[in-house]
Every structure is written in C-alpha cells, then in structure tokens.
Amino acid sequence: MTIAYLNNEFLPLEDARVSPMDRGFLFGDGIYEVIPSYGGRLVGAHLHLNRLERGLREVQMDIPWTRDDLLDIFKELLTRNGNGNLGIYLQITRGVTPKRGHAFPEVVRPTFFAYAFDIPAPPDGNIDSATLWTVSTGEDLRWQRCHIKSTSLLGNVLHMMEGVNAGASEILLFDEDDFLTEAAACNVFIVEGSVIRTPALDHQKLAGVTRDMTITTLRQYSDFKVRVEPVSRADVLKADEVWLSSSTKEIAPVIAIDGRVVGGGVAGPVWAAAQTLLAQHRFDTFE
C-alpha cells in the first residue's frame, strides 16, 4: 500500500482527496517536482528544491514550508514506503477557493501533495543492460514558459502522444527555426566524436536536474568536451550518439530517430562512460 502525504497528513494514497475547487484541478495552477531515491537516499535533492523554489517565485506563490520541512517529509515518505528504488512526486498548488476566477486569490492556503512510486534500478553504464529508446520528431508547439515546471502539461502530453502514435517512446522537439529544444519529458544531448552537446536553457526548455548533474560530472571527472550551445536538426541526425536525460532515466541512449538508426542501433561508448561516471557521483552534493 502506497503511503502519501497531503496537507500535513500521511495516509494511504487511495484515501487522499482534493477539492474540485482546488486551483490545481481547475487551472493547472501549481508547481511539481520528481525526485529519485535509491535505498532511502535522495538524488540531487537540493537541485530539485532550487528549481521548485524558482518555479514558485515565477508563479508568485508563497508556501508555509521550509526546505528542511520538505526534506523531512520526503525522508518520512521514503521510510513509510520501504526505502527501495523510489521516486517522490511532489505537487504544490495555489489551493482551494470558493469561486473559480482567473486572478490569484488574495488569501488561500496552498495544497501540498506528495507520494512515492517505484522506479527502475539505477543504470550503471553497462551497455548490455541499457534501456534503449526510440524517438520521433516534431515541431515544438507548447507554451512559451516551458522553463517553469508547471502542472499544466497538456502540451507535453500531446507531444508525447505524437511520439507514441508514431511507434516511438519519446519525441524530440524543434523550434520554428529547426533547432532542438527538448523532448516531451526529457532533456537531450548529442555526441560528435568526443564532444557532447546540449541546447542552452531558455524559456523553451526546462532546467533538467539530471542535465545539470551530467554536465557538472563530465566537466569535473572526464576529458570529454561538453558544449552548451544551439543544436540543429541536422546536428541531431548526423550525431554519433543521442541521449535523453531525466530524473528517473538518468542518461538514456536513443537508437532510432523517425525510424533511422542511430549509432548502429546500440548504446554507444560515450554513453557508457558518461552513465558510469554519473552512477559513481549521483549522490554527490550538487548545489
């Protein structure tokens, strides 16, 4: 039985209830995070909380919980759910109001919901055991504030379904000038020889925690060159390797784009080296 947390109470997930007048339900007026953990240890906790705090500032939401309060709740959730390979989903919405209205209410208490869910064992960089991904491509048609980790994810959901309907497991998105933004639920890296590239952050891209950890780890512990710069569709299609990155995938090798094989259809050697390093340093204190 999954134990969740809702507004100061730990309870079975199936017993958690939220008012239909909650602005998260009515407007998607909320911010969320997904934090992985292995054996009771959180990965990149402070990076996730940094991003959470940035998102709350962007949407002008104040919350009555400190960072220490949040970490205590997370640790208790992990303990109550067995301290295995778990992701924590955290969602903070603006709260419940008596009337539906677009403007922010003057006085309202945020709704705090979190629960733990099973995630796969962390990848270790072994090519033979790598989970391989196929992707389609499409034009990025989401809203212009993708840097906010908002619960309003319909644009991402529709793009993900484009990929699924094309027989892929993700979709790479490109702007109107055919430059890579991100995937529906991941950041993206490409590899050219010993050079690893990923698009620079802006309003069209979410600042991925695993993206940040990967860049930092590779720059500190490897001889690979990591470049944060524009990446065109042509760059992607001719790359030696293409990776997805997210909190529950870490770095994931892509083996086909729109049915075209990437890197011989197997996980590449640079991916193996990068994921091995990330596995060695995933519990480092990243700020």
KOLZA-820787 format. One line per 8 residues: their letters; for each residue z, y, x of N, C-alpha, C, O. Coordinates in steps of 0.1 Angstrom, whole numbers. Layout:
BEGIN
A	Z,Y,X,Z,Y,X,Z,Y,X,Z,Y,X ~ ... .
***
This chain:
BEGIN
MTIAYLNN	0,-12,8,0,0,0,0,12,9,9,14,17 ~ -10,21,7,-10,34,15,0,44,10,1,47,-2 ~ 7,49,19,17,60,16,11,73,19,6,75,30 ~ 11,82,10,5,95,11,16,106,11,28,103,9 ~ 12,118,13,21,129,13,15,140,4,4,144,6 ~ 23,145,-6,18,155,-15,30,165,-18,39,161,-25 ~ 28,177,-14,38,188,-17,52,183,-15,60,183,-25 ~ 56,180,-3,69,177,1,74,163,-3,86,161,-3 .
EFLPLEDA	65,154,-7,70,141,-11,61,130,-6,49,131,-6 ~ 67,120,0,59,108,4,59,98,-8,70,96,-14 ~ 47,93,-11,46,85,-23,34,76,-21,25,79,-13 ~ 33,65,-29,21,57,-29,9,65,-32,9,73,-41 ~ -2,63,-25,-15,70,-28,-19,70,-42,-23,80,-47 ~ -18,58,-49,-22,58,-62,-14,65,-72,-17,68,-84 ~ -2,70,-68,7,78,-76,5,93,-74,11,101,-81 ~ -3,97,-64,-5,111,-61,-13,117,-72,-23,112,-76 .
RVSPMDRG	-8,129,-77,-15,136,-88,-16,151,-85,-7,157,-80 ~ -28,156,-88,-31,171,-85,-36,177,-98,-44,170,-105 ~ -31,189,-102,-36,195,-114,-51,198,-114,-56,202,-104 ~ -57,196,-126,-71,200,-126,-73,215,-125,-85,220,-123 ~ -63,223,-125,-64,238,-123,-62,241,-108,-61,253,-105 ~ -61,231,-100,-60,234,-86,-73,240,-81,-84,235,-85 ~ -73,251,-73,-85,257,-68,-93,248,-59,-105,250,-57 ~ -87,239,-53,-94,229,-45,-104,221,-54,-115,218,-50 .
FLFGDGIY	-99,217,-66,-107,210,-75,-117,219,-82,-129,214,-84 ~ -114,231,-85,-123,240,-93,-133,246,-84,-145,248,-88 ~ -130,250,-72,-139,258,-63,-141,251,-50,-150,256,-42 ~ -134,240,-46,-135,236,-32,-128,246,-23,-132,247,-11 ~ -118,253,-28,-111,264,-21,-100,258,-13,-89,258,-16 ~ -104,252,-1,-94,246,7,-100,242,21,-112,243,23 ~ -91,239,30,-95,235,44,-90,221,46,-79,217,41 ~ -97,213,54,-92,200,57,-94,196,72,-101,203,79 .
EVIPSYGG	-87,186,76,-89,180,89,-88,165,89,-82,160,79 ~ -94,159,98,-93,144,100,-88,142,115,-96,145,124 ~ -77,136,116,-71,134,130,-69,119,132,-62,112,125 ~ -76,113,143,-74,99,145,-61,96,153,-55,105,160 ~ -57,84,152,-45,79,159,-46,65,163,-53,57,155 ~ -41,61,174,-41,47,178,-27,43,182,-21,49,191 ~ -21,33,176,-8,28,180,3,39,178,12,40,185 ~ 1,48,168,10,58,165,9,71,173,16,80,172 .
RLVGAHLH	-2,71,182,-4,83,190,-16,91,185,-27,85,183 ~ -14,104,182,-25,112,177,-34,116,188,-30,118,200 ~ -47,118,185,-57,121,195,-61,136,192,-65,139,181 ~ -60,144,202,-64,158,201,-57,166,190,-63,175,184 ~ -44,163,188,-37,169,177,-37,185,178,-39,191,167 ~ -35,190,189,-34,205,190,-48,211,188,-49,222,182 ~ -59,205,192,-72,210,190,-75,210,175,-81,219,169 ~ -71,199,168,-73,198,153,-65,209,146,-70,216,137 .
LNRLERGL	-52,212,151,-44,222,144,-49,236,148,-48,245,139 ~ -54,238,160,-61,251,163,-72,253,153,-73,265,148 ~ -80,243,150,-92,245,141,-87,247,127,-92,255,120 ~ -76,240,123,-71,242,110,-66,256,108,-69,262,98 ~ -59,261,118,-54,275,117,-65,285,116,-64,295,109 ~ -76,283,124,-87,292,124,-94,292,110,-97,302,104 ~ -95,280,104,-101,279,91,-93,286,80,-98,293,72 ~ -79,284,81,-71,291,71,-72,306,73,-72,313,63 .
REVQMDIP	-73,311,85,-75,326,87,-88,330,81,-89,341,74 ~ -98,322,83,-112,326,78,-112,327,63,-119,336,57 ~ -104,319,56,-104,320,41,-92,327,36,-89,327,24 ~ -85,334,45,-73,343,41,-62,335,34,-57,340,23 ~ -59,324,39,-48,316,33,-36,314,42,-38,311,54 ~ -25,318,37,-12,316,44,-5,304,39,-6,301,27 ~ 1,296,48,8,284,44,23,285,49,26,291,59 ~ 32,278,41,46,279,45,51,268,55,63,266,56 .
WTRDDLLD	41,262,61,45,251,71,41,255,85,31,261,87 ~ 50,252,94,47,255,108,40,243,114,38,233,108 ~ 35,245,127,28,235,134,37,223,136,33,211,134 ~ 50,225,139,59,214,141,62,207,128,63,195,128 ~ 62,214,117,63,207,103,52,198,101,54,186,97 ~ 39,202,104,28,194,102,28,182,111,26,170,107 ~ 32,183,124,33,172,133,43,162,128,41,150,129 ~ 54,167,123,65,158,118,60,150,106,62,138,105 .
IFKELLTR	52,156,97,47,149,86,37,139,90,37,128,85 ~ 28,142,100,18,133,105,25,120,111,21,109,108 ~ 35,123,119,42,111,125,49,102,115,49,90,116 ~ 55,109,105,61,100,94,51,93,86,53,81,83 ~ 39,99,84,28,92,77,24,80,85,22,69,79 ~ 22,81,98,18,70,106,28,59,106,25,47,105 ~ 41,63,107,52,53,107,52,45,94,53,33,94 ~ 51,52,83,52,46,70,39,37,67,40,29,58 .
NGNGNLGI	28,40,74,16,32,72,13,22,84,2,17,85 ~ 23,19,92,22,8,101,18,12,115,18,3,124 ~ 15,24,118,12,28,132,1,20,138,1,17,150 ~ -10,17,131,-21,10,136,-32,19,140,-29,30,145 ~ -45,15,139,-56,24,141,-58,32,128,-64,27,118 ~ -53,44,128,-53,52,115,-59,66,117,-57,72,127 ~ -66,70,107,-70,84,106,-61,91,96,-57,85,86 ~ -57,104,99,-50,112,89,-59,122,83,-65,130,90 .
YLQITRGV	-61,121,70,-68,132,63,-58,142,57,-49,138,50 ~ -60,154,61,-51,165,56,-60,175,49,-70,179,53 ~ -55,179,37,-62,189,29,-52,199,24,-42,196,18 ~ -55,212,26,-47,223,21,-55,232,12,-65,238,17 ~ -52,232,0,-60,241,-10,-51,253,-13,-39,254,-10 ~ -58,263,-19,-51,275,-23,-40,273,-33,-31,281,-35 ~ -41,262,-41,-31,259,-51,-35,260,-65,-47,262,-68 ~ -25,259,-74,-28,258,-89,-26,272,-95,-16,279,-92 .
TPKRGHAF	-35,276,-103,-34,289,-110,-36,286,-125,-42,277,-129 ~ -30,295,-134,-31,293,-148,-44,295,-154,-48,290,-164 ~ -52,304,-147,-66,307,-152,-76,305,-141,-73,307,-129 ~ -88,301,-145,-99,299,-135,-105,313,-132,-110,320,-142 ~ -105,317,-120,-111,330,-116,-115,330,-102,-109,324,-94 ~ -127,336,-99,-132,335,-85,-123,343,-75,-122,338,-64 ~ -117,354,-78,-109,361,-69,-97,354,-65,-91,346,-74 ~ -92,356,-53,-79,349,-49,-68,354,-58,-67,366,-60 .
PEVVRPTF	-59,345,-62,-47,350,-70,-38,356,-60,-37,354,-48 ~ -30,366,-66,-20,373,-57,-9,364,-53,-4,365,-41 ~ -4,356,-61,8,347,-58,4,333,-62,2,330,-74 ~ 4,324,-53,2,310,-55,7,302,-43,6,306,-32 ~ 12,290,-46,17,281,-35,6,271,-32,1,264,-41 ~ 2,270,-19,-8,261,-15,-5,246,-19,7,242,-19 ~ -15,238,-21,-13,224,-23,-15,217,-10,-26,219,-4 ~ -6,208,-6,-7,201,7,-8,186,4,1,180,-2 .
FAYAFDIP	-19,180,8,-21,166,6,-25,159,19,-34,165,26 ~ -20,148,22,-24,140,34,-22,126,31,-13,121,24 ~ -31,118,37,-29,103,36,-35,97,49,-43,103,56 ~ -31,84,51,-36,77,63,-45,66,59,-43,60,48 ~ -56,64,67,-66,54,63,-70,46,76,-69,52,87 ~ -74,34,74,-78,26,86,-90,31,92,-100,35,85 ~ -91,31,105,-103,34,113,-105,23,123,-96,15,126 ~ -118,21,128,-121,11,137,-113,12,150,-108,23,153 .
APPDGNID	-111,2,157,-105,3,171,-114,12,179,-126,13,177 ~ -107,20,188,-115,30,196,-125,23,205,-122,13,211 ~ -137,29,206,-147,24,216,-142,26,230,-135,35,233 ~ -147,16,238,-142,17,252,-153,19,262,-151,19,274 ~ -166,21,257,-177,23,266,-185,10,270,-194,11,278 ~ -180,-1,264,-187,-14,267,-201,-14,259,-200,-13,247 ~ -212,-14,266,-225,-14,259,-226,-25,249,-232,-23,239 ~ -222,-37,253,-224,-49,244,-216,-48,231,-220,-54,221 .
SATLWTVS	-205,-40,230,-198,-38,218,-200,-25,211,-193,-22,202 ~ -209,-17,216,-211,-4,210,-217,-5,196,-225,-13,193 ~ -212,4,187,-218,6,174,-230,15,175,-229,26,179 ~ -241,10,170,-254,17,172,-258,24,159,-256,18,148 ~ -264,36,160,-267,44,149,-281,47,148,-288,49,158 ~ -286,48,136,-300,52,133,-299,65,125,-290,67,117 ~ -308,74,128,-308,87,121,-322,91,115,-332,87,121 ~ -322,99,105,-334,106,101,-333,120,105,-323,124,112 .
TGEDLRWQ	-343,129,102,-342,143,105,-345,151,93,-352,146,83 ~ -340,163,92,-343,172,81,-340,186,84,-333,189,94 ~ -344,196,75,-341,210,77,-327,212,72,-323,208,61 ~ -319,220,79,-305,223,76,-305,233,64,-309,245,66 ~ -301,229,52,-301,238,41,-287,241,35,-286,245,24 ~ -277,239,44,-263,242,40,-261,257,40,-269,265,43 ~ -248,260,35,-245,274,35,-243,280,49,-243,272,59 ~ -241,293,51,-241,299,64,-227,301,70,-225,310,78 .
RCHIKSTS	-218,293,65,-204,293,71,-200,279,75,-188,275,71 ~ -208,272,81,-205,258,85,-194,257,96,-189,246,98 ~ -191,268,102,-180,268,112,-167,267,106,-157,264,112 ~ -166,268,92,-153,267,85,-153,252,80,-162,248,73 ~ -142,245,83,-141,231,79,-135,231,64,-124,227,62 ~ -144,235,55,-140,237,41,-142,223,34,-150,215,38 ~ -134,222,23,-136,210,15,-148,211,6,-152,201,-1 ~ -155,222,6,-168,224,-1,-179,218,7,-186,224,15 .
LLGNVLHM	-181,205,5,-190,197,14,-203,192,7,-209,182,12 ~ -206,197,-5,-217,192,-12,-230,193,-4,-238,183,-4 ~ -232,204,4,-244,204,12,-245,193,22,-255,187,24 ~ -234,190,29,-233,179,38,-236,166,31,-242,157,37 ~ -230,164,19,-231,152,12,-246,149,8,-251,138,10 ~ -253,160,4,-267,159,0,-275,155,12,-285,147,11 ~ -272,161,24,-280,158,36,-277,144,40,-286,137,45 ~ -264,139,39,-261,125,43,-269,116,34,-274,106,39 .
MEGVNAGA	-271,119,21,-278,110,13,-293,111,16,-300,101,14 ~ -298,122,21,-312,122,26,-314,111,37,-323,103,37 ~ -304,110,46,-304,100,57,-303,86,51,-311,77,55 ~ -294,84,42,-292,71,36,-304,67,28,-309,55,30 ~ -310,76,21,-322,72,13,-334,70,22,-344,63,18 ~ -334,75,34,-344,72,44,-342,59,52,-350,56,61 ~ -331,52,48,-328,40,55,-320,42,68,-319,32,76 ~ -314,54,70,-307,57,83,-292,58,79,-288,57,68 .
SEILLFDE	-284,59,90,-269,60,87,-264,74,90,-253,77,87 ~ -273,84,94,-269,98,96,-282,106,96,-293,100,95 ~ -281,119,96,-293,127,96,-291,139,106,-280,145,106 ~ -300,141,115,-300,153,124,-306,165,117,-317,163,111 ~ -300,176,118,-304,188,110,-309,198,120,-304,201,131 ~ -320,205,116,-327,215,124,-328,228,116,-330,228,104 ~ -327,240,123,-328,252,116,-342,256,113,-351,248,116 ~ -345,267,108,-359,271,104,-368,273,116,-380,272,115 .
DDFLTEAA	-362,274,128,-370,275,140,-371,262,147,-376,261,159 ~ -366,251,141,-367,238,146,-358,235,158,-361,227,167 ~ -346,242,158,-336,240,168,-324,232,161,-321,234,150 ~ -319,222,169,-308,213,164,-296,221,160,-292,230,168 ~ -290,219,149,-277,224,145,-267,213,147,-259,213,157 ~ -266,204,138,-257,192,139,-261,181,130,-272,182,125 ~ -253,171,128,-256,161,118,-248,164,106,-240,173,105 ~ -250,155,95,-243,158,83,-228,157,85,-220,164,78 .
ACNVFIVE	-223,148,94,-209,146,96,-205,145,110,-194,140,114 ~ -214,150,119,-211,148,134,-217,160,141,-226,167,137 ~ -212,162,153,-220,170,163,-229,161,171,-229,148,169 ~ -238,167,179,-249,159,185,-250,163,200,-249,175,203 ~ -252,153,208,-255,155,223,-269,148,226,-272,138,219 ~ -276,153,235,-287,146,241,-286,145,256,-279,153,262 ~ -293,135,262,-292,132,276,-306,133,282,-315,126,277 ~ -308,140,293,-320,141,300,-317,138,315,-312,147,322 .
GSVIRTPA	-319,125,319,-315,122,333,-300,122,334,-293,115,327 ~ -295,131,343,-280,132,345,-275,145,338,-264,149,340 ~ -283,151,330,-279,163,323,-276,160,308,-284,154,301 ~ -265,164,303,-260,163,290,-260,176,283,-255,186,288 ~ -267,177,271,-269,190,264,-264,189,250,-265,178,244 ~ -258,200,245,-254,201,231,-255,215,227,-253,224,235 ~ -259,218,214,-261,232,210,-248,240,211,-237,235,209 ~ -250,253,214,-239,262,214,-234,264,199,-241,263,190 .
LDHQKLAG	-221,267,198,-215,269,185,-219,282,179,-220,292,186 ~ -220,283,166,-222,295,158,-219,292,144,-213,282,141 ~ -223,300,135,-219,299,121,-226,286,114,-222,283,103 ~ -236,280,121,-243,269,115,-237,256,120,-241,245,116 ~ -226,256,128,-221,244,134,-206,244,134,-199,254,136 ~ -200,233,131,-186,231,132,-181,228,146,-188,221,153 ~ -170,234,150,-165,232,164,-158,219,164,-146,218,161 ~ -165,208,167,-160,195,167,-150,192,178,-152,196,189 .
VTRDMTIT	-139,186,174,-128,184,184,-133,173,194,-130,175,206 ~ -139,163,190,-144,153,199,-155,159,208,-156,156,220 ~ -163,168,202,-173,175,211,-166,183,222,-170,182,233 ~ -156,190,218,-148,198,228,-142,189,239,-143,191,251 ~ -135,178,234,-129,168,244,-139,162,253,-137,160,265 ~ -151,159,247,-161,153,256,-166,162,266,-167,159,278 ~ -169,175,263,-174,185,272,-163,187,283,-166,187,295 ~ -151,188,279,-140,191,289,-138,179,298,-137,180,310 .
TLRQYSDF	-138,167,293,-136,155,301,-147,153,311,-145,150,322 ~ -160,154,306,-171,152,315,-172,163,326,-175,159,338 ~ -168,175,323,-168,185,333,-157,183,344,-159,187,355 ~ -146,177,339,-135,176,349,-136,163,357,-131,162,368 ~ -141,152,351,-140,139,357,-153,132,360,-153,120,364 ~ -165,139,359,-177,133,362,-186,142,370,-183,154,371 ~ -197,137,375,-207,145,382,-219,149,373,-228,155,377 ~ -218,145,360,-228,149,350,-228,164,348,-218,170,348 .
KVRVEPVS	-240,170,346,-241,184,343,-241,185,327,-249,178,321 ~ -232,193,322,-231,195,308,-235,209,305,-229,219,309 ~ -245,210,296,-250,223,293,-249,226,278,-253,217,270 ~ -243,237,275,-242,241,261,-252,252,258,-251,263,263 ~ -263,248,251,-275,257,250,-283,252,239,-281,241,233 ~ -293,260,234,-302,256,224,-309,243,227,-313,241,238 ~ -311,234,217,-317,221,218,-328,221,207,-325,221,195 ~ -341,220,211,-352,219,202,-354,205,196,-349,195,202 .
RADVLKAD	-362,204,186,-366,191,181,-373,183,191,-371,171,193 ~ -382,190,199,-390,184,209,-380,178,220,-383,167,225 ~ -370,185,223,-360,181,233,-353,168,228,-351,158,235 ~ -350,168,215,-343,156,209,-352,144,210,-348,133,214 ~ -365,146,206,-374,134,205,-378,129,218,-382,117,219 ~ -377,136,229,-380,131,242,-368,127,251,-370,123,262 ~ -356,129,245,-344,126,252,-343,111,256,-347,102,249 ~ -336,109,268,-333,95,272,-323,89,263,-323,77,260 .
EVWLSSST	-313,97,259,-302,92,250,-299,103,240,-300,115,243 ~ -294,99,228,-289,108,218,-276,103,213,-275,91,211 ~ -266,112,212,-253,107,208,-249,115,196,-252,127,194 ~ -241,109,187,-233,116,177,-219,116,182,-214,108,190 ~ -211,126,177,-197,127,181,-189,131,169,-193,140,161 ~ -178,124,167,-168,128,156,-155,122,159,-154,113,168 ~ -145,126,152,-131,121,155,-129,106,153,-122,100,161 ~ -136,100,143,-134,86,141,-145,77,148,-144,65,148 .
KEIAPVIA	-155,84,154,-165,76,161,-164,78,176,-169,70,184 ~ -157,89,180,-158,94,194,-172,96,197,-179,104,190 ~ -178,90,208,-192,92,211,-200,80,206,-196,69,210 ~ -210,82,198,-218,71,192,-232,72,196,-239,82,194 ~ -238,61,202,-252,61,206,-262,60,194,-260,51,186 ~ -272,68,194,-283,67,185,-294,59,191,-298,62,202 ~ -300,49,183,-310,41,189,-324,43,182,-334,37,186 ~ -324,51,171,-337,54,164,-336,67,157,-326,70,151 .
IDGRVVGG	-347,74,157,-348,87,150,-361,86,142,-372,85,147 ~ -359,87,129,-371,86,120,-379,74,123,-391,74,122 ~ -372,63,126,-379,50,129,-384,49,143,-389,38,147 ~ -383,60,151,-388,59,165,-376,55,174,-366,61,173 ~ -379,45,183,-368,40,191,-364,50,202,-372,57,208 ~ -351,51,204,-345,60,215,-339,51,225,-332,41,222 ~ -343,53,238,-337,46,249,-338,31,249,-329,24,253 ~ -349,26,244,-351,12,244,-343,5,233,-343,-8,232 .
GVAGPVWA	-337,12,224,-330,6,212,-317,1,216,-311,-8,208 ~ -311,5,227,-297,1,231,-289,13,235,-295,23,238 ~ -276,11,236,-267,21,241,-271,23,256,-273,14,263 ~ -271,36,260,-275,39,273,-264,40,284,-252,40,280 ~ -268,40,296,-258,40,307,-250,53,308,-238,53,311 ~ -256,64,304,-248,77,304,-238,77,293,-226,81,295 ~ -242,72,281,-232,70,271,-220,61,275,-209,65,273 ~ -223,50,282,-213,41,286,-203,48,295,-191,46,294 .
AAQTLLAQ	-208,55,305,-200,63,314,-191,73,307,-180,75,310 ~ -198,81,298,-191,91,291,-180,86,282,-169,91,282 ~ -183,75,274,-173,70,265,-162,63,273,-150,64,268 ~ -165,57,284,-154,51,292,-145,62,297,-132,60,297 ~ -150,73,301,-141,84,306,-133,90,294,-121,93,295 ~ -140,92,283,-132,97,271,-121,87,267,-110,92,263 ~ -124,74,268,-113,65,264,-101,66,274,-90,64,270 ~ -104,68,286,-94,70,296,-85,82,294,-74,83,298 .
HRFDTFE	-91,93,288,-85,105,287,-82,110,273,-78,122,270 ~ -84,101,263,-83,106,249,-69,110,245,-68,118,236 ~ -59,106,252,-45,110,249,-41,122,258,-29,125,258 ~ -50,127,266,-46,139,274,-42,150,264,-46,150,253 ~ -34,160,269,-31,171,261,-42,181,261,-42,189,271 ~ -50,182,251,-61,192,251,-56,204,242,-50,202,231 ~ -57,215,248,-52,227,240,-64,236,236,-63,246,229 .
***
